[in-house]
Amino acid sequence: MIDGFTVLAVRGIPDVRPGDDLAKLIVTAAPWLADGDILVVTSKIVSKAEGALADVPPGGPEREQARERILRSQTARAVATRGHTRIVQTHHGFVMASAGIDNSNVDRTQLVLLPEDPDRSARALRQTLRDEYGLDVAIIVSDTMGRPWRNGLTDVALGCAGIEPLRDHRGETDPHGNELQITQMAVVDELAAAAELVKGKIDRVPVAVVRGLLTATRDSNGVIPTLIRDAEHDLFSLGTAEARAEGRREAADA
């Protein structure tokens, strides 16, 4: 059990462009990084460095038409629509608004897409920091999402490396002698949310460091295979149209 940890902002990272060396930019801005630190890196700068960008007209109806085409290309399944809001499942398996496509902090002629494989991106950054700078750190690639049934947004993990995504308490016993049956804490999501408090949305701080939590890094399966529920275990997997169709089929069979 730990008594606390520290979350530190990494300031001074310049605007990231395709092909930039993220590891070098981060180490230059934070020469104080140490083994056991957890770097929480905003997915946007990962996408920019990897060139996960889409060109669009700067304005007018052509811009919206291009955005719609890009949204369709990033969508595996439509989940729900209300007004201009589209909730979709991406090809990664994430369920989020507009497939995570972002137009903030980028030129108006471009949109930022999610990294193609955030877990792979996290592993690559961790490996580069280890090989080129001798740093043994964990990486969390984060992005902002809404939550069903709750107002407000929070940051969550899209990918990770060097840290287990879940802390599994199942089989442990509480102080009253009750065995925990289902408690699994999404540690990387909790840390992504904590890091956002020092990164902010308009302060141009895309990286934060969590220090004092890990005693050693470790390999893990990553976020996508660990945290995304498959359809069999997802009680809310159906989209609006799918749920209506299923209801009509059940009514017809009754």
Backbone bond lengths (Angstrom), bond angles and torsions (degrees), N, CA, C in turn:
res aa  C-N    CA-C-N  psi(-1)  N-CA   C-N-CA  omega(-1)  CA-C   N-CA-C  phi
1 M - - - 1.469 - - 1.530 109.12 -
2 I 1.316 116.55 138.55 1.457 121.01 177.79 1.522 109.68 -104.49
3 D 1.313 115.69 155.79 1.464 120.85 179.24 1.519 112.32 -98.21
4 G 1.311 117.24 -7.67 1.461 119.48 178.99 1.514 111.22 164.29
5 F 1.319 115.02 170.29 1.455 120.91 175.85 1.517 107.85 -151.20
6 T 1.332 115.97 170.45 1.459 122.44 -176.09 1.522 109.76 -118.18
7 V 1.328 115.86 140.04 1.463 121.24 174.56 1.522 107.60 -115.27
8 L 1.336 115.51 122.74 1.458 122.02 -173.95 1.525 110.60 -119.45
9 A 1.312 117.39 133.07 1.459 121.69 176.01 1.526 109.82 -78.25
10 V 1.338 116.44 141.78 1.459 121.98 173.70 1.527 106.76 -104.39
11 R 1.309 116.25 103.94 1.462 121.49 -177.76 1.526 110.84 -98.31
12 G 1.312 115.49 155.69 1.454 119.74 174.03 1.513 114.90 97.63
13 I 1.343 118.12 5.97 1.462 119.66 175.72 1.529 108.27 -77.47
14 P 1.325 118.13 124.80 1.474 120.16 -178.00 1.520 111.43 -73.88
15 D 1.316 115.14 174.66 1.463 120.42 176.18 1.530 108.91 -60.28
16 V 1.323 115.71 126.14 1.468 120.91 -174.82 1.521 109.28 -86.08
17 R 1.328 115.22 140.28 1.462 122.26 179.97 1.520 109.93 -125.93
18 P 1.339 117.38 158.86 1.466 119.66 179.51 1.525 111.91 -53.05
19 G 1.329 114.84 133.58 1.451 120.52 179.23 1.508 114.79 90.17
20 D 1.333 118.40 -8.72 1.461 120.84 179.17 1.522 110.95 -63.15
21 D 1.331 115.77 148.88 1.461 123.38 177.59 1.526 108.09 -88.58
22 L 1.335 116.71 98.90 1.460 120.47 -176.66 1.520 111.83 -61.50
23 A 1.314 116.87 -41.21 1.464 119.44 -179.15 1.521 110.56 -58.25
24 K 1.331 116.61 -45.46 1.464 120.38 -179.89 1.525 111.14 -63.89
25 L 1.335 117.27 -43.48 1.462 120.41 179.62 1.526 111.21 -61.12
26 I 1.325 116.29 -40.82 1.462 119.97 -177.88 1.526 111.10 -70.18
27 V 1.324 117.14 -46.23 1.470 120.22 -178.87 1.529 110.68 -65.36
28 T 1.318 117.17 -36.37 1.466 120.29 177.80 1.524 110.70 -63.65
29 A 1.327 116.76 -40.64 1.468 120.97 -179.79 1.523 112.28 -77.62
30 A 1.334 117.07 -24.61 1.468 120.93 -176.74 1.528 109.87 -134.74
31 P 1.345 117.19 70.65 1.462 119.43 179.23 1.520 113.10 -66.54
32 W 1.317 116.99 -7.32 1.461 122.78 -179.64 1.523 113.20 -88.33
33 L 1.338 118.49 4.25 1.465 120.76 178.66 1.524 110.46 -57.09
34 A 1.344 115.43 146.56 1.458 120.47 -177.01 1.519 110.14 -137.67
35 D 1.324 116.17 158.63 1.461 121.23 175.82 1.524 109.96 -55.13
36 G 1.326 115.72 140.60 1.455 120.74 179.48 1.513 114.50 89.56
37 D 1.347 116.81 -9.02 1.466 119.36 175.60 1.535 109.73 -68.63
38 I 1.321 115.52 154.53 1.460 122.45 174.15 1.523 107.07 -114.68
39 L 1.332 116.65 117.49 1.457 121.02 178.34 1.523 108.82 -92.91
40 V 1.322 116.20 122.31 1.462 121.53 175.73 1.517 106.87 -103.43
41 V 1.325 115.70 110.63 1.461 122.51 -170.15 1.529 109.27 -112.43
42 T 1.309 116.92 123.45 1.455 121.10 178.96 1.523 110.43 -61.00
43 S 1.332 116.47 132.68 1.463 120.35 -175.82 1.526 111.99 -59.24
44 K 1.323 116.98 -26.84 1.462 119.46 -176.68 1.520 111.77 -60.22
45 I 1.335 118.36 -42.67 1.466 118.29 -178.51 1.531 110.46 -74.77
46 V 1.326 117.34 -26.86 1.460 119.81 172.91 1.527 109.15 -64.87
47 S 1.325 116.25 -46.75 1.467 120.72 179.37 1.522 111.45 -61.11
48 K 1.331 116.70 -44.08 1.460 119.93 -179.94 1.523 110.59 -61.29
49 A 1.320 117.57 -47.05 1.460 121.13 -178.84 1.522 111.21 -62.53
50 E 1.343 116.36 -35.85 1.463 120.80 -178.70 1.525 112.72 -85.06
51 G 1.332 116.86 -4.63 1.461 120.36 179.87 1.512 114.23 77.47
52 A 1.343 117.11 24.12 1.464 121.04 178.23 1.530 108.92 -82.25
53 L 1.324 114.87 69.56 1.458 123.16 -176.31 1.523 108.95 -128.76
54 A 1.310 116.04 152.96 1.462 121.16 177.35 1.521 108.63 -127.68
55 D 1.326 116.62 133.97 1.458 121.44 179.18 1.523 110.64 -81.66
56 V 1.333 115.53 136.15 1.467 121.69 178.40 1.522 108.85 -139.72
57 P 1.348 117.45 156.58 1.464 119.56 173.20 1.531 109.68 -61.94
58 P 1.320 118.15 152.13 1.466 120.33 -176.23 1.523 114.51 -72.27
59 G 1.329 118.66 -15.39 1.460 119.92 -179.07 1.513 111.55 -171.41
60 G 1.329 114.53 -178.60 1.454 120.40 176.89 1.513 113.40 79.49
61 P 1.339 116.00 179.49 1.470 120.24 -178.92 1.524 112.22 -63.23
62 E 1.328 117.65 -25.80 1.468 119.72 179.03 1.528 110.80 -63.96
63 R 1.320 116.24 -34.30 1.467 119.75 178.69 1.523 110.63 -64.38
64 E 1.335 116.41 -45.41 1.461 119.91 -179.57 1.526 111.36 -66.43
65 Q 1.314 116.90 -37.54 1.471 120.28 177.83 1.529 110.73 -64.51
66 A 1.330 116.68 -40.73 1.464 120.40 178.32 1.521 110.62 -66.51
67 R 1.326 116.28 -40.91 1.468 120.28 178.95 1.526 110.40 -62.39
68 E 1.332 116.30 -39.13 1.464 120.44 179.16 1.526 110.46 -64.17
69 R 1.316 117.52 -42.16 1.467 120.06 178.12 1.527 111.15 -63.09
70 I 1.317 115.82 -40.72 1.465 119.75 -179.81 1.518 110.45 -67.54
71 L 1.323 116.90 -40.39 1.457 120.24 177.62 1.524 110.71 -59.97
72 R 1.320 117.20 -43.22 1.465 119.55 178.76 1.529 110.99 -62.11
73 S 1.323 116.50 -37.61 1.465 119.26 -178.74 1.526 112.41 -68.93
74 Q 1.339 116.39 -25.30 1.462 120.59 -178.50 1.531 112.44 -94.69
75 T 1.330 117.04 -0.64 1.458 122.01 -174.01 1.515 111.49 -102.33
76 A 1.327 115.44 126.29 1.465 120.18 172.32 1.516 110.60 -89.95
77 R 1.346 116.34 -31.99 1.462 120.43 -177.44 1.519 109.21 -159.40
78 A 1.333 116.82 131.60 1.459 120.66 173.64 1.523 108.84 -78.11
79 V 1.331 116.28 133.22 1.463 120.96 -178.33 1.525 111.32 -103.87
80 A 1.327 117.63 -49.95 1.463 120.28 -178.85 1.517 109.77 -159.60
81 T 1.341 115.10 152.57 1.457 121.86 177.94 1.517 108.87 -135.44
82 R 1.330 115.39 133.20 1.465 119.97 172.07 1.516 107.62 -143.33
83 G 1.332 116.34 115.04 1.458 119.85 -175.62 1.519 109.68 62.12
84 H 1.330 115.50 -127.42 1.459 120.51 179.53 1.528 112.56 -89.88
85 T 1.321 117.12 -1.57 1.463 120.69 -177.04 1.519 110.75 -86.82
86 R 1.316 116.32 126.70 1.458 122.22 176.93 1.523 109.00 -116.50
87 I 1.294 117.31 120.08 1.461 121.74 173.03 1.519 106.91 -101.71
88 V 1.326 116.29 121.49 1.461 120.09 -175.61 1.521 109.64 -134.36
89 Q 1.314 114.42 162.74 1.451 120.72 170.43 1.526 108.05 -99.14
90 T 1.313 116.42 126.98 1.456 120.52 -179.83 1.529 109.96 -80.36
91 H 1.312 115.41 173.33 1.461 119.92 177.91 1.534 111.52 -67.54
92 H 1.341 116.65 -19.44 1.465 119.34 174.95 1.527 111.43 -72.57
93 G 1.368 114.96 -28.76 1.453 120.98 -173.05 1.511 113.21 113.18
94 F 1.346 118.70 -5.54 1.454 121.41 178.55 1.529 110.19 -72.31
95 V 1.328 116.81 141.13 1.461 122.01 173.36 1.514 107.19 -106.90
96 M 1.334 116.45 115.55 1.454 120.07 -173.58 1.526 110.37 -159.69
97 A 1.316 115.19 165.92 1.463 120.42 -179.97 1.521 110.59 -70.46
98 S 1.322 115.67 133.84 1.473 123.48 173.18 1.517 113.39 54.68
99 A 1.332 117.43 27.85 1.471 122.78 177.59 1.523 112.49 57.65
100 G 1.342 116.46 24.33 1.452 120.31 178.81 1.517 114.21 75.12
101 I 1.333 118.31 8.76 1.471 121.29 179.36 1.526 108.98 -68.00
102 D 1.327 116.10 133.91 1.464 120.53 -171.86 1.518 109.98 -129.59
103 N 1.344 116.14 140.03 1.463 119.90 176.69 1.523 112.22 -120.73
104 S 1.338 117.48 14.50 1.457 120.50 178.80 1.527 110.23 -94.50
105 N 1.339 115.31 150.27 1.470 122.19 178.76 1.531 111.99 54.78
106 V 1.322 115.91 39.00 1.466 121.33 177.21 1.524 107.24 -150.65
107 D 1.323 116.80 154.18 1.463 121.43 178.11 1.532 110.22 -56.35
108 R 1.336 116.63 146.55 1.464 120.41 -176.55 1.520 113.11 -65.41
109 T 1.291 117.58 -13.48 1.466 119.83 179.06 1.527 112.04 -90.41
110 Q 1.333 116.95 8.41 1.456 119.95 -179.74 1.525 111.13 -139.00
111 L 1.334 115.29 153.60 1.450 123.17 169.31 1.524 107.73 -120.57
112 V 1.334 115.44 147.14 1.459 120.59 179.15 1.524 108.72 -98.50
113 L 1.322 116.75 125.89 1.456 122.90 176.68 1.518 109.37 -95.55
114 L 1.322 117.33 167.75 1.455 119.89 173.97 1.530 109.33 -70.47
115 P 1.330 117.58 153.60 1.470 118.73 173.06 1.520 110.44 -57.03
116 E 1.323 116.11 146.31 1.463 120.08 -177.99 1.519 111.86 -59.70
117 D 1.330 117.46 -40.13 1.467 122.76 179.02 1.520 107.74 -144.50
118 P 1.343 118.73 91.31 1.464 121.14 -175.03 1.528 113.87 -60.72
119 D 1.330 118.10 -33.49 1.470 119.72 176.59 1.527 110.27 -64.57
120 R 1.312 116.85 -43.27 1.467 120.60 178.08 1.522 110.41 -63.46
121 S 1.324 116.86 -40.13 1.469 120.69 177.90 1.526 110.45 -61.17
122 A 1.334 116.50 -42.47 1.468 120.41 179.53 1.525 110.69 -64.37
123 R 1.326 116.40 -42.60 1.470 119.23 179.43 1.524 111.50 -63.74
124 A 1.330 116.47 -40.53 1.458 120.34 -178.72 1.523 111.15 -65.45
125 L 1.332 117.38 -43.16 1.455 120.59 179.52 1.526 110.79 -65.61
126 R 1.304 116.68 -41.97 1.477 120.98 177.55 1.525 110.53 -60.96
127 Q 1.326 117.06 -43.01 1.460 120.82 -178.79 1.525 111.24 -65.60
128 T 1.329 117.10 -41.43 1.463 120.50 179.22 1.523 110.88 -64.45
129 L 1.307 117.42 -42.39 1.466 120.48 178.68 1.527 111.06 -63.79
130 R 1.317 116.43 -33.98 1.464 120.07 178.11 1.526 111.07 -73.48
131 D 1.350 116.82 -47.54 1.458 120.63 -173.75 1.523 112.93 -72.15
132 E 1.331 116.61 -41.01 1.462 119.57 -171.86 1.523 113.84 -97.05
133 Y 1.340 116.76 -21.26 1.466 118.82 -176.18 1.530 112.54 -125.85
134 G 1.322 118.06 -0.83 1.457 121.35 177.21 1.518 113.94 67.76
135 L 1.335 117.04 24.39 1.462 121.38 -177.71 1.523 110.42 -102.04
136 D 1.320 116.80 128.53 1.466 122.05 176.32 1.518 108.11 -103.33
137 V 1.330 115.81 90.73 1.465 121.34 -175.21 1.527 109.60 -125.96
138 A 1.313 115.67 161.40 1.462 122.36 173.11 1.521 108.60 -98.45
139 I 1.329 115.50 154.85 1.465 121.35 -178.27 1.522 109.44 -126.98
140 I 1.328 116.03 135.01 1.467 122.40 169.30 1.527 107.07 -123.69
141 V 1.318 116.73 125.28 1.475 122.03 173.43 1.526 106.67 -96.07
142 S 1.319 117.12 121.63 1.465 121.07 -171.05 1.519 112.32 -117.51
143 D 1.327 114.50 158.77 1.459 121.26 173.12 1.525 107.76 -151.74
144 T 1.323 115.80 169.21 1.463 121.46 -176.07 1.523 110.29 -98.98
145 M 1.326 115.86 135.21 1.462 121.44 178.19 1.524 109.89 -137.84
146 G 1.344 114.65 156.93 1.453 120.79 167.27 1.515 109.28 -85.95
147 R 1.345 116.15 172.73 1.466 121.48 178.27 1.515 109.09 -127.10
148 P 1.337 118.90 139.01 1.459 119.96 174.03 1.527 110.42 -59.93
149 W 1.293 116.33 140.62 1.463 125.23 174.68 1.524 114.34 69.91
150 R 1.331 118.64 6.94 1.460 119.90 179.12 1.524 109.08 -137.44
151 N 1.339 115.92 139.76 1.459 120.54 173.26 1.523 110.10 -76.11
152 G 1.311 114.95 159.94 1.459 119.60 175.69 1.511 112.86 89.33
153 L 1.320 114.29 162.20 1.457 122.41 -178.86 1.518 110.11 -113.95
154 T 1.318 116.41 160.99 1.453 121.68 173.00 1.522 108.74 -149.52
155 D 1.311 116.68 157.43 1.451 119.55 175.84 1.523 110.01 -84.41
156 V 1.316 115.75 143.28 1.457 122.62 176.78 1.524 108.18 -133.28
157 A 1.314 115.85 169.81 1.460 120.96 -179.39 1.523 110.67 -89.40
158 L 1.329 116.42 131.72 1.464 122.04 171.70 1.521 111.20 -97.70
159 G 1.311 116.49 -27.58 1.460 121.10 -179.32 1.512 109.52 -155.43
160 C 1.326 116.84 159.76 1.460 119.75 177.96 1.521 110.19 -157.39
161 A 1.317 115.11 161.55 1.459 122.29 175.07 1.516 107.93 -155.62
162 G 1.330 116.44 140.48 1.451 120.68 178.40 1.506 114.68 84.35
163 I 1.325 117.38 5.24 1.456 122.19 179.93 1.521 108.49 -150.19
164 E 1.330 116.70 140.81 1.462 120.31 177.14 1.521 109.49 -73.07
165 P 1.346 118.23 131.20 1.465 119.71 -179.29 1.531 113.51 -65.62
166 L 1.315 116.83 -34.20 1.457 122.10 -176.54 1.523 111.14 -115.49
167 R 1.334 115.69 146.50 1.456 121.04 164.46 1.518 106.80 -109.40
168 D 1.312 115.80 115.03 1.462 122.02 -172.48 1.525 109.91 -94.96
169 H 1.338 115.30 114.72 1.466 120.79 179.30 1.528 112.60 -98.63
170 R 1.320 117.45 0.74 1.459 119.57 -177.69 1.528 110.41 -61.08
171 G 1.331 114.68 135.27 1.451 120.55 -178.38 1.512 113.49 92.17
172 E 1.344 117.88 -14.77 1.456 120.74 175.58 1.529 109.58 -77.62
173 T 1.313 116.51 162.34 1.465 121.77 -177.04 1.516 109.73 -116.98
174 D 1.342 116.49 132.16 1.462 119.97 179.04 1.534 110.27 -79.41
175 P 1.356 118.32 173.98 1.464 120.55 -176.92 1.524 114.50 -60.27
176 H 1.331 117.15 -17.39 1.460 120.66 179.34 1.525 112.12 -95.73
177 G 1.321 117.58 4.81 1.456 120.60 178.27 1.506 114.61 87.34
178 N 1.342 117.88 8.43 1.461 120.59 178.84 1.530 110.26 -86.03
179 E 1.321 116.40 132.43 1.457 120.22 178.16 1.524 109.64 -81.99
180 L 1.316 116.59 129.80 1.460 121.01 178.73 1.518 109.30 -74.05
181 Q 1.331 115.59 132.09 1.460 120.71 -173.04 1.528 113.41 -106.09
182 I 1.328 118.37 -35.15 1.468 120.25 -171.25 1.526 113.57 -129.98
183 T 1.323 119.46 0.16 1.456 121.81 -170.77 1.529 111.86 -75.12
184 Q 1.313 115.55 110.03 1.461 123.25 173.20 1.529 107.05 -131.11
185 M 1.306 117.24 116.63 1.458 121.62 -175.96 1.528 110.32 -91.72
186 A 1.336 116.06 128.98 1.464 121.93 179.76 1.533 108.55 -81.44
187 V 1.323 116.16 80.37 1.459 122.36 -172.84 1.524 111.86 -57.37
188 V 1.325 117.42 -43.47 1.468 119.08 -176.15 1.527 111.69 -67.81
189 D 1.321 117.87 -31.47 1.465 119.82 174.86 1.523 110.52 -68.08
190 E 1.324 116.69 -41.88 1.469 120.55 179.11 1.526 110.76 -61.45
191 L 1.328 116.68 -40.66 1.457 120.28 -179.31 1.524 111.29 -72.09
192 A 1.333 117.13 -36.21 1.462 119.77 176.07 1.526 110.50 -60.83
193 A 1.327 116.61 -41.51 1.465 120.59 179.03 1.524 111.16 -66.76
194 A 1.321 116.79 -41.93 1.468 119.83 178.66 1.520 111.04 -62.56
195 A 1.330 116.61 -41.13 1.462 120.42 -178.84 1.520 111.95 -65.40
196 E 1.331 117.31 -33.32 1.467 120.53 -178.37 1.527 110.98 -62.44
197 L 1.319 117.47 -26.74 1.460 120.40 -179.30 1.523 112.15 -64.10
198 V 1.338 117.86 -26.89 1.465 119.33 176.98 1.520 111.62 -101.65
199 K 1.335 117.81 -17.55 1.467 119.90 178.05 1.522 111.14 -81.32
200 G 1.340 116.94 -44.02 1.452 120.27 -178.61 1.522 112.17 70.35
201 K 1.320 116.09 -179.77 1.460 121.56 -177.63 1.524 113.64 -108.03
202 I 1.316 117.65 -20.57 1.465 119.82 -176.55 1.528 111.72 -126.30
203 D 1.314 117.67 7.62 1.467 121.14 -175.33 1.523 113.31 -93.17
204 R 1.356 117.54 -0.18 1.463 121.54 178.97 1.525 111.60 56.53
205 V 1.328 115.24 45.91 1.465 121.91 175.56 1.527 106.42 -121.48
206 P 1.338 118.43 91.56 1.458 120.45 -173.09 1.527 115.40 -87.83
207 V 1.328 117.07 -2.53 1.465 120.21 -177.53 1.524 109.13 -135.97
208 A 1.317 115.87 138.59 1.466 121.97 172.53 1.520 108.36 -131.96
209 V 1.316 115.55 157.72 1.460 122.10 -179.53 1.527 108.86 -119.81
210 V 1.322 115.16 128.51 1.464 121.38 173.06 1.523 106.60 -100.47
211 R 1.309 116.60 122.49 1.464 121.49 -175.45 1.532 110.32 -123.76
212 G 1.322 115.23 138.68 1.457 120.31 175.13 1.507 114.34 98.70
213 L 1.339 116.99 5.44 1.467 120.07 -178.93 1.519 111.67 -98.90
214 L 1.342 117.11 -41.62 1.458 121.18 -176.89 1.519 110.76 -96.02
215 T 1.317 116.15 139.10 1.458 120.82 169.14 1.520 110.40 -93.38
216 A 1.332 116.36 -25.51 1.463 121.41 176.77 1.516 108.42 -158.75
217 T 1.324 116.46 144.26 1.460 120.21 175.01 1.523 109.13 -79.34
218 R 1.319 115.76 163.24 1.462 119.83 179.80 1.521 109.08 -153.28
219 D 1.320 115.62 153.94 1.452 119.86 176.21 1.524 109.62 -70.26
220 S 1.325 116.59 151.00 1.457 120.91 178.50 1.520 109.16 -147.08
221 N 1.313 116.06 168.69 1.459 121.05 179.34 1.523 112.72 -76.36
222 G 1.324 117.15 -16.07 1.455 120.18 -179.28 1.518 112.48 96.04
223 V 1.335 114.37 176.00 1.463 121.45 -175.00 1.522 112.02 -73.73
224 I 1.331 116.87 -48.66 1.465 119.58 -170.36 1.526 112.50 -60.38
225 P 1.340 120.07 -48.57 1.470 118.20 179.48 1.523 114.11 -75.13
226 T 1.335 117.63 -15.15 1.466 120.43 -173.69 1.524 113.43 -100.36
227 L 1.326 117.35 -42.67 1.462 120.56 -171.18 1.526 114.62 -99.52
228 I 1.315 118.32 -21.17 1.466 118.95 -178.88 1.518 109.37 -81.91
229 R 1.322 116.55 122.85 1.460 121.43 179.13 1.519 110.35 -74.53
230 D 1.326 116.35 137.75 1.457 118.95 174.01 1.525 109.33 -79.03
231 A 1.316 115.95 167.59 1.461 120.80 -174.74 1.519 112.42 -59.37
232 E 1.335 116.87 -32.00 1.463 120.65 -177.94 1.523 111.98 -63.92
233 H 1.342 117.06 -31.99 1.456 121.07 -175.81 1.527 113.02 -106.32
234 D 1.318 117.46 0.04 1.457 121.30 -178.17 1.526 109.04 -94.88
235 L 1.324 115.97 110.81 1.462 120.40 -178.21 1.530 112.22 -73.52
236 F 1.326 117.55 -12.94 1.462 120.81 -175.10 1.526 110.84 -126.53
237 S 1.320 116.40 35.92 1.461 119.67 -173.83 1.522 113.25 -76.04
238 L 1.334 117.81 -23.29 1.463 119.73 -175.97 1.524 111.50 -75.53
239 G 1.328 115.83 137.75 1.442 120.29 171.27 1.517 110.55 -77.92
240 T 1.320 115.98 176.71 1.466 120.25 -176.65 1.525 111.84 -58.27
241 A 1.328 116.74 -52.19 1.465 120.14 -178.05 1.527 110.82 -64.28
242 E 1.323 116.51 -39.39 1.464 120.04 -179.90 1.523 110.96 -64.57
243 A 1.327 116.44 -42.55 1.457 120.18 -179.59 1.526 111.10 -63.39
244 R 1.330 117.22 -40.97 1.464 120.37 178.26 1.525 111.01 -64.19
245 A 1.323 116.15 -43.84 1.467 119.67 179.37 1.517 111.00 -63.04
246 E 1.328 116.65 -41.30 1.466 120.34 178.74 1.528 110.58 -64.71
247 G 1.341 116.09 -39.44 1.464 119.52 178.11 1.522 111.82 -63.70
248 R 1.332 116.32 -40.17 1.454 119.26 178.36 1.536 111.14 -65.88
249 R 1.328 116.52 -38.99 1.474 118.89 178.81 1.527 111.20 -65.58
250 E 1.350 116.00 -40.46 1.475 118.60 179.49 1.524 110.44 -66.74
251 A 1.354 117.25 -37.94 1.462 120.18 179.21 1.523 110.54 -66.06
252 A 1.330 116.40 -38.41 1.452 119.80 179.85 1.522 112.41 -68.49
253 D 1.359 115.60 -31.64 1.464 119.49 -179.70 1.525 113.16 -81.76
254 A 1.339 115.64 -15.56 1.476 118.32 -176.32 1.540 111.77 -71.00
